Amino acid sequence: MSQNLIKQVNINGLEYNKFRDPNNYRKAPGEDYRFKIRLNGSGTATARLEIDDQIICEEQVTLPGIFSCTTKFETPGARPAFLTVETDSEKETRDLTIHIWEHPKRDTKEEVPSHH
């Protein structure tokens, strides 16, 4: 039985869970969107992140290792993303959904009157 090549996916500092509220991962347009993927195995693998049918990041990673990618989005909305990790003998793909805020997130601390 083979082990998964993709051990853990972190998006914007949080471990990705498809059942978690997507607001936890969101960023505003123009802000850095960070991916950090922990990989299992031995040898080398090609790790690739595709969003909107474009390869955003691709690199060779020595296993076990970490594939990191940072990108920005200029427009709001949800986008399909595909993470693929391939070795000579294995291939694993994860489907993710990337969410971008309509507007920058408001800091609610600024809305509290100072006399309270």
N, CA, C and O atoms as CSV, one atom per row, in Angstrom:
chain,resi,resn,atom,element,x,y,z
A,1,MET,N,N,0.841,-1.179,0.000
A,1,MET,CA,C,0.000,0.000,0.000
A,1,MET,C,C,0.884,1.239,0.000
A,1,MET,O,O,1.798,1.337,0.818
A,2,SER,N,N,0.635,2.174,-0.888
A,2,SER,CA,C,1.452,3.376,-0.960
A,2,SER,C,C,0.899,4.446,-0.019
A,2,SER,O,O,-0.297,4.502,0.267
A,3,GLN,N,N,1.806,5.281,0.443
A,3,GLN,CA,C,1.374,6.385,1.293
A,3,GLN,C,C,1.047,7.583,0.412
A,3,GLN,O,O,1.511,7.668,-0.725
A,4,ASN,N,N,0.263,8.491,0.927
A,4,ASN,CA,C,-0.051,9.696,0.175
A,4,ASN,C,C,1.196,10.545,0.019
A,4,ASN,O,O,1.989,10.692,0.949
A,5,LEU,N,N,1.356,11.101,-1.174
A,5,LEU,CA,C,2.456,12.027,-1.399
A,5,LEU,C,C,2.180,13.349,-0.689
A,5,LEU,O,O,3.089,13.954,-0.121
A,6,ILE,N,N,0.923,13.796,-0.722
A,6,ILE,CA,C,0.538,15.059,-0.095
A,6,ILE,C,C,0.150,14.769,1.350
A,6,ILE,O,O,-0.875,14.143,1.621
A,7,LYS,N,N,0.985,15.233,2.266
A,7,LYS,CA,C,0.752,14.974,3.687
A,7,LYS,C,C,-0.170,16.026,4.295
A,7,LYS,O,O,-1.071,15.691,5.064
A,8,GLN,N,N,0.051,17.308,3.952
A,8,GLN,CA,C,-0.729,18.384,4.556
A,8,GLN,C,C,-0.715,19.594,3.626
A,8,GLN,O,O,0.304,19.911,3.012
A,9,VAL,N,N,-1.868,20.264,3.535
A,9,VAL,CA,C,-1.998,21.484,2.738
A,9,VAL,C,C,-2.359,22.620,3.683
A,9,VAL,O,O,-3.365,22.556,4.389
A,10,ASN,N,N,-1.535,23.657,3.691
A,10,ASN,CA,C,-1.827,24.866,4.459
A,10,ASN,C,C,-2.087,26.008,3.483
A,10,ASN,O,O,-1.343,26.204,2.522
A,11,ILE,N,N,-3.152,26.755,3.748
A,11,ILE,CA,C,-3.475,27.930,2.948
A,11,ILE,C,C,-3.549,29.116,3.892
A,11,ILE,O,O,-4.316,29.106,4.855
A,12,ASN,N,N,-2.763,30.122,3.618
A,12,ASN,CA,C,-2.705,31.340,4.435
A,12,ASN,C,C,-2.507,31.019,5.916
A,12,ASN,O,O,-3.119,31.646,6.781
A,13,GLY,N,N,-1.646,30.037,6.203
A,13,GLY,CA,C,-1.285,29.712,7.571
A,13,GLY,C,C,-2.208,28.751,8.292
A,13,GLY,O,O,-1.971,28.431,9.457
A,14,LEU,N,N,-3.263,28.279,7.625
A,14,LEU,CA,C,-4.198,27.332,8.239
A,14,LEU,C,C,-4.201,26.015,7.475
A,14,LEU,O,O,-4.126,25.999,6.246
A,15,GLU,N,N,-4.289,24.910,8.213
A,15,GLU,CA,C,-4.399,23.612,7.545
A,15,GLU,C,C,-5.722,23.570,6.780
A,15,GLU,O,O,-6.779,23.869,7.336
A,16,TYR,N,N,-5.653,23.195,5.499
A,16,TYR,CA,C,-6.849,23.169,4.656
A,16,TYR,C,C,-7.766,22.022,5.061
A,16,TYR,O,O,-7.332,20.889,5.268
A,17,ASN,N,N,-9.049,22.356,5.166
A,17,ASN,CA,C,-10.095,21.369,5.435
A,17,ASN,C,C,-11.286,21.802,4.590
A,17,ASN,O,O,-11.809,22.901,4.774
A,18,LYS,N,N,-11.717,20.949,3.666
A,18,LYS,CA,C,-12.789,21.334,2.751
A,18,LYS,C,C,-14.114,21.601,3.459
A,18,LYS,O,O,-15.017,22.197,2.872
A,19,PHE,N,N,-14.243,21.169,4.714
A,19,PHE,CA,C,-15.478,21.405,5.462
A,19,PHE,C,C,-15.432,22.683,6.300
A,19,PHE,O,O,-16.444,23.083,6.875
A,20,ARG,N,N,-14.273,23.319,6.371
A,20,ARG,CA,C,-14.115,24.556,7.134
A,20,ARG,C,C,-14.706,25.722,6.339
A,20,ARG,O,O,-14.671,25.725,5.109
A,21,ASP,N,N,-15.240,26.697,7.042
A,21,ASP,CA,C,-15.785,27.896,6.406
A,21,ASP,C,C,-14.695,28.542,5.539
A,21,ASP,O,O,-13.618,28.846,6.052
A,22,PRO,N,N,-14.943,28.757,4.253
A,22,PRO,CA,C,-13.917,29.331,3.373
A,22,PRO,C,C,-13.475,30.733,3.791
A,22,PRO,O,O,-12.414,31.190,3.365
A,23,ASN,N,N,-14.264,31.421,4.615
A,23,ASN,CA,C,-13.842,32.741,5.089
A,23,ASN,C,C,-12.544,32.674,5.871
A,23,ASN,O,O,-11.825,33.669,5.951
A,24,ASN,N,N,-12.229,31.525,6.451
A,24,ASN,CA,C,-10.991,31.374,7.211
A,24,ASN,C,C,-9.753,31.524,6.335
A,24,ASN,O,O,-8.697,31.915,6.832
A,25,TYR,N,N,-9.859,31.226,5.054
A,25,TYR,CA,C,-8.714,31.256,4.151
A,25,TYR,C,C,-8.689,32.494,3.261
A,25,TYR,O,O,-7.673,32.770,2.623
A,26,ARG,N,N,-9.763,33.229,3.208
A,26,ARG,CA,C,-9.895,34.323,2.238
A,26,ARG,C,C,-8.890,35.439,2.450
A,26,ARG,O,O,-8.428,35.702,3.561
A,27,LYS,N,N,-8.574,36.082,1.342
A,27,LYS,CA,C,-7.758,37.294,1.318
A,27,LYS,C,C,-8.463,38.288,0.399
A,27,LYS,O,O,-9.300,37.914,-0.422
A,28,ALA,N,N,-8.111,39.545,0.555
A,28,ALA,CA,C,-8.675,40.584,-0.314
A,28,ALA,C,C,-7.891,40.624,-1.627
A,28,ALA,O,O,-6.752,40.161,-1.685
A,29,PRO,N,N,-8.494,41.172,-2.673
A,29,PRO,CA,C,-7.753,41.341,-3.927
A,29,PRO,C,C,-6.446,42.096,-3.672
A,29,PRO,O,O,-6.423,43.088,-2.944
A,30,GLY,N,N,-5.370,41.616,-4.278
A,30,GLY,CA,C,-4.073,42.258,-4.153
A,30,GLY,C,C,-3.248,41.799,-2.956
A,30,GLY,O,O,-2.074,42.155,-2.857
A,31,GLU,N,N,-3.836,41.011,-2.035
A,31,GLU,CA,C,-3.087,40.500,-0.887
A,31,GLU,C,C,-2.460,39.146,-1.227
A,31,GLU,O,O,-2.988,38.398,-2.050
A,32,ASP,N,N,-1.334,38.841,-0.587
A,32,ASP,CA,C,-0.665,37.562,-0.820
A,32,ASP,C,C,-1.540,36.394,-0.377
A,32,ASP,O,O,-2.109,36.409,0.715
A,33,TYR,N,N,-1.638,35.390,-1.231
A,33,TYR,CA,C,-2.332,34.138,-0.947
A,33,TYR,C,C,-1.224,33.095,-0.880
A,33,TYR,O,O,-0.555,32.841,-1.882
A,34,ARG,N,N,-1.021,32.486,0.288
A,34,ARG,CA,C,0.116,31.610,0.531
A,34,ARG,C,C,-0.293,30.139,0.639
A,34,ARG,O,O,-1.248,29.789,1.333
A,35,PHE,N,N,0.445,29.302,-0.056
A,35,PHE,CA,C,0.250,27.853,-0.022
A,35,PHE,C,C,1.534,27.212,0.495
A,35,PHE,O,O,2.633,27.580,0.080
A,36,LYS,N,N,1.385,26.250,1.405
A,36,LYS,CA,C,2.524,25.484,1.907
A,36,LYS,C,C,2.058,24.037,1.977
A,36,LYS,O,O,1.140,23.699,2.725
A,37,ILE,N,N,2.708,23.188,1.185
A,37,ILE,CA,C,2.290,21.796,1.084
A,37,ILE,C,C,3.425,20.898,1.591
A,37,ILE,O,O,4.538,20.931,1.066
A,38,ARG,N,N,3.125,20.102,2.613
A,38,ARG,CA,C,4.096,19.140,3.149
A,38,ARG,C,C,3.945,17.842,2.369
A,38,ARG,O,O,2.839,17.333,2.188
A,39,LEU,N,N,5.086,17.312,1.907
A,39,LEU,CA,C,5.078,16.131,1.054
A,39,LEU,C,C,5.793,14.961,1.715
A,39,LEU,O,O,6.789,15.141,2.417
A,40,ASN,N,N,5.266,13.752,1.479
A,40,ASN,CA,C,5.843,12.490,1.951
A,40,ASN,C,C,6.612,11.831,0.821
A,40,ASN,O,O,6.582,12.284,-0.323
A,41,GLY,N,N,7.295,10.763,1.162
A,41,GLY,CA,C,7.926,9.936,0.145
A,41,GLY,C,C,9.430,10.052,0.174
A,41,GLY,O,O,10.016,10.601,1.107
A,42,SER,N,N,10.049,9.516,-0.880
A,42,SER,CA,C,11.501,9.596,-1.029
A,42,SER,C,C,11.814,9.865,-2.487
A,42,SER,O,O,10.988,9.621,-3.367
A,43,GLY,N,N,12.999,10.363,-2.734
A,43,GLY,CA,C,13.389,10.733,-4.089
A,43,GLY,C,C,13.001,12.169,-4.377
A,43,GLY,O,O,13.084,13.033,-3.505
A,44,THR,N,N,12.575,12.419,-5.609
A,44,THR,CA,C,12.142,13.768,-5.986
A,44,THR,C,C,10.753,13.699,-6.602
A,44,THR,O,O,10.325,12.666,-7.116
A,45,ALA,N,N,10.069,14.828,-6.532
A,45,ALA,CA,C,8.733,14.943,-7.114
A,45,ALA,C,C,8.601,16.307,-7.774
A,45,ALA,O,O,9.292,17.262,-7.421
A,46,THR,N,N,7.702,16.368,-8.734
A,46,THR,CA,C,7.327,17.642,-9.319
A,46,THR,C,C,6.007,18.044,-8.685
A,46,THR,O,O,5.028,17.300,-8.744
A,47,ALA,N,N,5.983,19.222,-8.081
A,47,ALA,CA,C,4.768,19.745,-7.458
A,47,ALA,C,C,4.299,20.937,-8.290
A,47,ALA,O,O,5.096,21.784,-8.693
A,48,ARG,N,N,2.983,20.983,-8.538
A,48,ARG,CA,C,2.434,22.019,-9.417
A,48,ARG,C,C,1.096,22.498,-8.859
A,48,ARG,O,O,0.273,21.697,-8.415
A,49,LEU,N,N,0.890,23.814,-8.888
A,49,LEU,CA,C,-0.379,24.416,-8.499
A,49,LEU,C,C,-0.944,25.142,-9.708
A,49,LEU,O,O,-0.307,26.032,-10.272
A,50,GLU,N,N,-2.171,24.740,-10.100
A,50,GLU,CA,C,-2.860,25.371,-11.231
A,50,GLU,C,C,-4.131,26.043,-10.735
A,50,GLU,O,O,-4.909,25.452,-9.987
A,51,ILE,N,N,-4.331,27.280,-11.157
A,51,ILE,CA,C,-5.534,28.036,-10.814
A,51,ILE,C,C,-6.016,28.713,-12.084
A,51,ILE,O,O,-5.226,29.298,-12.826
A,52,ASP,N,N,-7.316,28.631,-12.330
A,52,ASP,CA,C,-7.887,29.213,-13.560
A,52,ASP,C,C,-7.167,28.712,-14.811
A,52,ASP,O,O,-6.893,29.490,-15.725
A,53,ASP,N,N,-6.859,27.401,-14.852
A,53,ASP,CA,C,-6.203,26.767,-15.995
A,53,ASP,C,C,-4.824,27.346,-16.310
A,53,ASP,O,O,-4.361,27.258,-17.447
A,54,GLN,N,N,-4.167,27.939,-15.310
A,54,GLN,CA,C,-2.802,28.455,-15.473
A,54,GLN,C,C,-1.917,27.862,-14.389
A,54,GLN,O,O,-2.334,27.739,-13.238
A,55,ILE,N,N,-0.700,27.497,-14.757
A,55,ILE,CA,C,0.252,27.015,-13.764
A,55,ILE,C,C,0.778,28.238,-13.013
A,55,ILE,O,O,1.420,29.110,-13.598
A,56,ILE,N,N,0.498,28.287,-11.720
A,56,ILE,CA,C,0.909,29.402,-10.876
A,56,ILE,C,C,2.316,29.160,-10.339
A,56,ILE,O,O,3.150,30.066,-10.350
A,57,CYS,N,N,2.584,27.941,-9.869
A,57,CYS,CA,C,3.900,27.552,-9.345
A,57,CYS,C,C,4.171,26.109,-9.737
A,57,CYS,O,O,3.261,25.283,-9.800
A,58,GLU,N,N,5.442,25.822,-10.000
A,58,GLU,CA,C,5.857,24.448,-10.270
A,58,GLU,C,C,7.319,24.332,-9.885
A,58,GLU,O,O,8.135,25.179,-10.249
A,59,GLU,N,N,7.652,23.269,-9.137
A,59,GLU,CA,C,9.059,23.079,-8.777
A,59,GLU,C,C,9.343,21.621,-8.457
A,59,GLU,O,O,8.440,20.845,-8.146
A,60,GLN,N,N,10.623,21.268,-8.540
A,60,GLN,CA,C,11.099,19.951,-8.136
A,60,GLN,C,C,11.357,20.007,-6.638
A,60,GLN,O,O,11.991,20.942,-6.151
A,61,VAL,N,N,10.867,19.008,-5.903
A,61,VAL,CA,C,11.016,18.967,-4.455
A,61,VAL,C,C,11.669,17.645,-4.077
A,61,VAL,O,O,11.260,16.585,-4.551
A,62,THR,N,N,12.690,17.710,-3.218
A,62,THR,CA,C,13.292,16.501,-2.659
A,62,THR,C,C,12.384,16.024,-1.540
A,62,THR,O,O,12.026,16.793,-0.648
A,63,LEU,N,N,12.010,14.737,-1.593
A,63,LEU,CA,C,11.068,14.173,-0.620
A,63,LEU,C,C,11.783,13.505,0.534
A,63,LEU,O,O,12.856,12.936,0.331
A,64,PRO,N,N,11.231,13.550,1.743
A,64,PRO,CA,C,10.093,14.392,2.112
A,64,PRO,C,C,10.505,15.858,2.075
A,64,PRO,O,O,11.675,16.185,2.279
A,65,GLY,N,N,9.553,16.728,1.817
A,65,GLY,CA,C,9.883,18.141,1.688
A,65,GLY,C,C,8.658,19.025,1.689
A,65,GLY,O,O,7.544,18.583,1.970
A,66,ILE,N,N,8.894,20.307,1.363
A,66,ILE,CA,C,7.828,21.308,1.375
A,66,ILE,C,C,7.809,22.044,0.049
A,66,ILE,O,O,8.843,22.482,-0.455
A,67,PHE,N,N,6.617,22.171,-0.504
A,67,PHE,CA,C,6.371,22.968,-1.716
A,67,PHE,C,C,5.638,24.223,-1.269
A,67,PHE,O,O,4.559,24.140,-0.682
A,68,SER,N,N,6.219,25.384,-1.545
A,68,SER,CA,C,5.602,26.655,-1.168
A,68,SER,C,C,5.318,27.479,-2.405
A,68,SER,O,O,6.062,27.444,-3.384
A,69,CYS,N,N,4.225,28.221,-2.339
A,69,CYS,CA,C,3.823,29.055,-3.464
A,69,CYS,C,C,3.057,30.258,-2.914
A,69,CYS,O,O,2.195,30.109,-2.047
A,70,THR,N,N,3.373,31.440,-3.418
A,70,THR,CA,C,2.652,32.651,-3.042
A,70,THR,C,C,2.199,33.343,-4.319
A,70,THR,O,O,2.969,33.483,-5.269
A,71,THR,N,N,0.940,33.775,-4.332
A,71,THR,CA,C,0.395,34.461,-5.496
A,71,THR,C,C,-0.590,35.526,-5.025
A,71,THR,O,O,-0.894,35.615,-3.835
A,72,LYS,N,N,-1.080,36.322,-5.945
A,72,LYS,CA,C,-2.089,37.348,-5.647
A,72,LYS,C,C,-3.187,37.254,-6.689
A,72,LYS,O,O,-2.971,36.787,-7.807
A,73,PHE,N,N,-4.364,37.705,-6.300
A,73,PHE,CA,C,-5.499,37.759,-7.214
A,73,PHE,C,C,-6.006,39.194,-7.228
A,73,PHE,O,O,-6.153,39.815,-6.175
A,74,GLU,N,N,-6.268,39.709,-8.397
A,74,GLU,CA,C,-6.676,41.106,-8.521
A,74,GLU,C,C,-8.192,41.293,-8.499
A,74,GLU,O,O,-8.682,42.413,-8.354
A,75,THR,N,N,-8.926,40.199,-8.642
A,75,THR,CA,C,-10.385,40.303,-8.655
A,75,THR,C,C,-10.992,39.322,-7.649
A,75,THR,O,O,-10.414,38.264,-7.403
A,76,PRO,N,N,-12.148,39.656,-7.065
A,76,PRO,CA,C,-12.792,38.779,-6.090
A,76,PRO,C,C,-13.452,37.570,-6.758
A,76,PRO,O,O,-13.601,37.510,-7.978
A,77,GLY,N,N,-13.843,36.604,-5.905
A,77,GLY,CA,C,-14.591,35.446,-6.398
A,77,GLY,C,C,-13.960,34.137,-5.975
A,77,GLY,O,O,-12.919,34.112,-5.318
A,78,ALA,N,N,-14.605,33.054,-6.360
A,78,ALA,CA,C,-14.123,31.702,-6.082
A,78,ALA,C,C,-13.451,31.150,-7.332
A,78,ALA,O,O,-13.921,31.367,-8.449
A,79,ARG,N,N,-12.350,30.438,-7.136
A,79,ARG,CA,C,-11.604,29.878,-8.261
A,79,ARG,C,C,-11.252,28.421,-7.968
A,79,ARG,O,O,-10.877,28.088,-6.844
A,80,PRO,N,N,-11.370,27.559,-8.961
A,80,PRO,CA,C,-10.919,26.178,-8.778
A,80,PRO,C,C,-9.387,26.123,-8.841
A,80,PRO,O,O,-8.764,26.787,-9.669
A,81,ALA,N,N,-8.805,25.330,-7.963
A,81,ALA,CA,C,-7.358,25.153,-7.940
A,81,ALA,C,C,-7.053,23.666,-7.905
A,81,ALA,O,O,-7.800,22.882,-7.319
A,82,PHE,N,N,-5.955,23.285,-8.535
A,82,PHE,CA,C,-5.561,21.881,-8.601
A,82,PHE,C,C,-4.098,21.760,-8.207
A,82,PHE,O,O,-3.223,22.362,-8.828
A,83,LEU,N,N,-3.845,20.980,-7.172
A,83,LEU,CA,C,-2.505,20.705,-6.692
A,83,LEU,C,C,-2.141,19.305,-7.178
A,83,LEU,O,O,-2.872,18.350,-6.915
A,84,THR,N,N,-1.026,19.178,-7.878
A,84,THR,CA,C,-0.587,17.887,-8.399
A,84,THR,C,C,0.840,17.633,-7.964
A,84,THR,O,O,1.699,18.506,-8.083
A,85,VAL,N,N,1.093,16.428,-7.455
A,85,VAL,CA,C,2.435,16.010,-7.080
A,85,VAL,C,C,2.701,14.694,-7.791
A,85,VAL,O,O,1.917,13.751,-7.685
A,86,GLU,N,N,3.829,14.633,-8.527
A,86,GLU,CA,C,4.168,13.445,-9.314
A,86,GLU,C,C,5.594,13.003,-9.047
A,86,GLU,O,O,6.517,13.817,-8.997
A,87,THR,N,N,5.760,11.678,-8.874
A,87,THR,CA,C,7.082,11.056,-8.868
A,87,THR,C,C,7.137,10.157,-10.099
A,87,THR,O,O,6.219,10.162,-10.919
A,88,ASP,N,N,8.214,9.388,-10.224
A,88,ASP,CA,C,8.306,8.459,-11.354
A,88,ASP,C,C,7.222,7.393,-11.305
A,88,ASP,O,O,6.802,6.878,-12.341
A,89,SER,N,N,6.762,7.057,-10.081
A,89,SER,CA,C,5.822,5.946,-9.949
A,89,SER,C,C,4.456,6.314,-9.371
A,89,SER,O,O,3.545,5.487,-9.382
A,90,GLU,N,N,4.300,7.529,-8.872
A,90,GLU,CA,C,3.038,7.914,-8.240
A,90,GLU,C,C,2.594,9.303,-8.700
A,90,GLU,O,O,3.393,10.129,-9.141
A,91,LYS,N,N,1.280,9.521,-8.576
A,91,LYS,CA,C,0.719,10.837,-8.869
A,91,LYS,C,C,-0.463,11.056,-7.936
A,91,LYS,O,O,-1.313,10.178,-7.785
A,92,GLU,N,N,-0.516,12.223,-7.313
A,92,GLU,CA,C,-1.630,12.563,-6.439
A,92,GLU,C,C,-2.094,13.972,-6.773
A,92,GLU,O,O,-1.284,14.874,-6.982
A,93,THR,N,N,-3.413,14.148,-6.819
A,93,THR,CA,C,-4.012,15.454,-7.124
A,93,THR,C,C,-5.021,15.804,-6.046
A,93,THR,O,O,-5.751,14.939,-5.563
A,94,ARG,N,N,-5.060,17.065,-5.674
A,94,ARG,CA,C,-6.066,17.574,-4.749
A,94,ARG,C,C,-6.784,18.736,-5.420
A,94,ARG,O,O,-6.163,19.609,-6.027
A,95,ASP,N,N,-8.104,18.726,-5.295
A,95,ASP,CA,C,-8.918,19.828,-5.793
A,95,ASP,C,C,-9.201,20.769,-4.629
A,95,ASP,O,O,-9.648,20.333,-3.568
A,96,LEU,N,N,-8.944,22.044,-4.824
A,96,LEU,CA,C,-9.165,23.071,-3.806
A,96,LEU,C,C,-10.025,24.172,-4.404
A,96,LEU,O,O,-10.103,24.309,-5.625
A,97,THR,N,N,-10.661,24.946,-3.560
A,97,THR,CA,C,-11.371,26.135,-4.029
A,97,THR,C,C,-10.775,27.338,-3.320
A,97,THR,O,O,-10.685,27.363,-2.093
A,98,ILE,N,N,-10.373,28.325,-4.088
A,98,ILE,CA,C,-9.743,29.536,-3.571
A,98,ILE,C,C,-10.791,30.645,-3.570
A,98,ILE,O,O,-11.459,30.881,-4.577
A,99,HIS,N,N,-10.929,31.325,-2.430
A,99,HIS,CA,C,-11.928,32.396,-2.295
A,99,HIS,C,C,-11.241,33.734,-2.056
A,99,HIS,O,O,-10.350,33.845,-1.213
A,100,ILE,N,N,-11.663,34.749,-2.807
A,100,ILE,CA,C,-11.128,36.104,-2.664
A,100,ILE,C,C,-12.269,37.021,-2.251
A,100,ILE,O,O,-13.334,37.010,-2.867
A,101,TRP,N,N,-12.042,37.830,-1.187
A,101,TRP,CA,C,-13.055,38.772,-0.681
A,101,TRP,C,C,-13.446,39.776,-1.753
A,101,TRP,O,O,-12.665,40.090,-2.651
A,102,GLU,N,N,-14.677,40.274,-1.639
A,102,GLU,CA,C,-15.126,41.378,-2.489
A,102,GLU,C,C,-14.369,42.660,-2.142
A,102,GLU,O,O,-13.997,43.433,-3.024
A,103,HIS,N,N,-14.147,42.875,-0.825
A,103,HIS,CA,C,-13.488,44.080,-0.322
A,103,HIS,C,C,-12.486,43.667,0.740
A,103,HIS,O,O,-12.580,42.560,1.271
A,104,PRO,N,N,-11.523,44.530,1.067
A,104,PRO,CA,C,-10.611,44.203,2.163
A,104,PRO,C,C,-11.394,43.941,3.444
A,104,PRO,O,O,-12.417,44.573,3.708
A,105,LYS,N,N,-10.896,43.005,4.224
A,105,LYS,CA,C,-11.535,42.649,5.485
A,105,LYS,C,C,-11.451,43.842,6.436
A,105,LYS,O,O,-10.394,44.456,6.576
A,106,ARG,N,N,-12.564,44.167,7.087
A,106,ARG,CA,C,-12.575,45.299,8.020
A,106,ARG,C,C,-12.023,44.863,9.366
A,106,ARG,O,O,-12.237,43.735,9.811
A,107,ASP,N,N,-11.311,45.775,10.001
A,107,ASP,CA,C,-10.805,45.525,11.354
A,107,ASP,C,C,-11.852,46.026,12.327
A,107,ASP,O,O,-12.012,47.234,12.498
A,108,THR,N,N,-12.568,45.109,12.968
A,108,THR,CA,C,-13.665,45.501,13.854
A,108,THR,C,C,-13.158,46.193,15.109
A,108,THR,O,O,-13.934,46.865,15.790
A,109,LYS,N,N,-11.885,46.051,15.433
A,109,LYS,CA,C,-11.350,46.745,16.616
A,109,LYS,C,C,-11.444,48.263,16.445
A,109,LYS,O,O,-11.625,48.995,17.418
A,110,GLU,N,N,-11.322,48.720,15.212
A,110,GLU,CA,C,-11.375,50.158,14.950
A,110,GLU,C,C,-12.777,50.719,15.156
A,110,GLU,O,O,-12.935,51.931,15.305
A,111,GLU,N,N,-13.796,49.863,15.167
A,111,GLU,CA,C,-15.169,50.319,15.289
A,111,GLU,C,C,-15.639,50.443,16.737
A,111,GLU,O,O,-16.737,50.938,16.990
A,112,VAL,N,N,-14.830,50.004,17.677
A,112,VAL,CA,C,-15.205,50.077,19.083
A,112,VAL,C,C,-14.846,51.471,19.601
A,112,VAL,O,O,-13.692,51.880,19.474
A,113,PRO,N,N,-15.787,52.206,20.176
A,113,PRO,CA,C,-15.472,53.535,20.702
A,113,PRO,C,C,-14.390,53.447,21.770
A,113,PRO,O,O,-14.382,52.509,22.568
A,114,SER,N,N,-13.483,54.406,21.794
A,114,SER,CA,C,-12.353,54.369,22.705
A,114,SER,C,C,-12.743,54.519,24.174
A,114,SER,O,O,-11.969,54.117,25.043
A,115,HIS,N,N,-13.914,55.081,24.488
A,115,HIS,CA,C,-14.302,55.277,25.875
A,115,HIS,C,C,-14.934,54.037,26.499
A,115,HIS,O,O,-15.378,54.099,27.645
A,116,HIS,N,N,-14.990,52.920,25.792
A,116,HIS,CA,C,-15.582,51.690,26.344
A,116,HIS,C,C,-14.522,50.743,26.784
A,116,HIS,O,O,-14.829,49.656,27.274
